[in-house]
Amino acid sequence: MRLLYIDCCVSQRGADSRTLGLAGAFWDAFRAEHPEAAIETVRLEALDLKPLTPADLDRRDGQAKGGDFSGPDFRLARSFQQADKIVVAAPFWDLSFPAILRVYIEHISANGLTYHYESDGCHGDCRASRLIYLTTGGDFERPHSLGVLYWKQLAAMFGIPRFDYVFAGGLDVDPARAPEILEAAGERARRLARTF
Ligand SMILES: Cc1cc2nc3c(=O)[nH]c(=O)nc-3n(C[C@H](O)[C@H](O)[C@H](O)COP(=O)(O)O)c2cc1C
């Protein structure tokens, strides 16, 4: 079982990051059930990720044309494609998430590896059965909150059948209520972790 954790907990709060805390609630509950599980963590802040340039795209297309996805250009896409279950954690920034996560998405979106086209449109080629998106936001959750919607649609595009999320929202509306909101969100994350 390959578990992939995409850690995009970029925060001024450091170890007190609320997003990191939410992700911690999830993983602590998961590890309590599966102490032996190996988790591949991709910490986006530690990677030197750059947005794709036209030259990068040409190089990738050249390799993809020959069906060769074995090189470093596709390293992140390969690990995403091969994961059995995936967790993504990121704060709600500027109506979606930090830009580094969008850059990561550029790197994992590889036609012919993580998805492909047929006459009726795009089909996903990722192995994962589940993807969970964990996020915290200053404002309350809205039905059109883009971070969650974006990952819901990405999961569908990549062929991942089950999508779940936890949005701890409203944390900056009334800071006095933040601890109770985070506790409730942490409990939702722990519940998801027990069946993950
Ligand atoms: C750069 C930046 C952009 C933000 N943009 C939004 C936003 O668009 N909507 C929102 O509800 N909260 C926004 N927030 C508030 C954060 O989502 C909120 O404080 C979150 O809990 C931060 O998580 P952290 O403790 O892990 O850093 C933003 C915060 C920062 C620093």
The ligand as a Tripos MOL2 file, in Angstrom:
@<TRIPOS>MOLECULE
LIG
   31    33     1     0     0
SMALL
NO_CHARGES

@<TRIPOS>ATOM
      1 C1         -1.4780   34.8170    2.0630 C.3       1 LIG1
      2 C2         -2.7940   34.4710    2.7350 C.ar      1 LIG1
      3 C3         -3.9510   34.4420    1.9900 C.ar      1 LIG1
      4 C4         -5.1690   34.1260    2.6030 C.ar      1 LIG1
      5 N1         -6.3060   34.1050    1.8330 N.ar      1 LIG1
      6 C5         -7.4780   33.7430    2.3950 C.ar      1 LIG1
      7 C6         -8.6710   33.6750    1.6090 C.ar      1 LIG1
      8 O1         -8.6870   33.9300    0.4120 O.2       1 LIG1
      9 N2         -9.8190   33.2920    2.2170 N.ar      1 LIG1
     10 C7         -9.8570   32.9790    3.5410 C.ar      1 LIG1
     11 O2        -10.9290   32.6190    4.0290 O.2       1 LIG1
     12 N3         -8.7450   33.0420    4.3130 N.ar      1 LIG1
     13 C8         -7.5620   33.4160    3.7760 C.ar      1 LIG1
     14 N4         -6.4260   33.4660    4.5460 N.ar      1 LIG1
     15 C9         -6.4940   33.0720    5.9770 C.3       1 LIG1
     16 C10        -6.0160   31.6340    6.1820 C.3       1 LIG1
     17 O3         -6.7230   30.7480    5.3430 O.3       1 LIG1
     18 C11        -6.2350   31.1670    7.6110 C.3       1 LIG1
     19 O4         -5.7050   32.0500    8.5480 O.3       1 LIG1
     20 C12        -5.6400   29.7720    7.7900 C.3       1 LIG1
     21 O5         -6.1600   29.1700    8.9320 O.3       1 LIG1
     22 C13        -4.1180   29.8130    7.8560 C.3       1 LIG1
     23 O6         -3.6290   28.5470    8.1600 O.3       1 LIG1
     24 P1         -2.2510   28.2970    8.9460 P.3       1 LIG1
     25 O7         -2.4910   28.5420   10.4020 O.co2     1 LIG1
     26 O8         -1.9390   26.8720    8.6230 O.co2     1 LIG1
     27 O9         -1.2490   29.2700    8.3770 O.co2     1 LIG1
     28 C14        -5.2120   33.8110    3.9850 C.ar      1 LIG1
     29 C15        -4.0380   33.8530    4.7260 C.ar      1 LIG1
     30 C16        -2.8260   34.1770    4.1280 C.ar      1 LIG1
     31 C17        -1.5700   34.2200    4.9430 C.3       1 LIG1
@<TRIPOS>BOND
     1     1     2 1
     2     2     3 ar
     3     2    30 ar
     4     3     4 ar
     5     4     5 ar
     6     4    28 ar
     7     5     6 ar
     8     6     7 ar
     9     6    13 1
    10     7     8 2
    11     7     9 ar
    12     9    10 ar
    13    10    11 2
    14    10    12 ar
    15    12    13 ar
    16    13    14 ar
    17    14    15 1
    18    14    28 ar
    19    15    16 1
    20    16    17 1
    21    16    18 1
    22    18    19 1
    23    18    20 1
    24    20    21 1
    25    20    22 1
    26    22    23 1
    27    23    24 1
    28    24    25 2
    29    24    26 1
    30    24    27 1
    31    28    29 ar
    32    29    30 ar
    33    30    31 1
@<TRIPOS>SUBSTRUCTURE
     1 LIG1         1 GROUP 0 **** ****
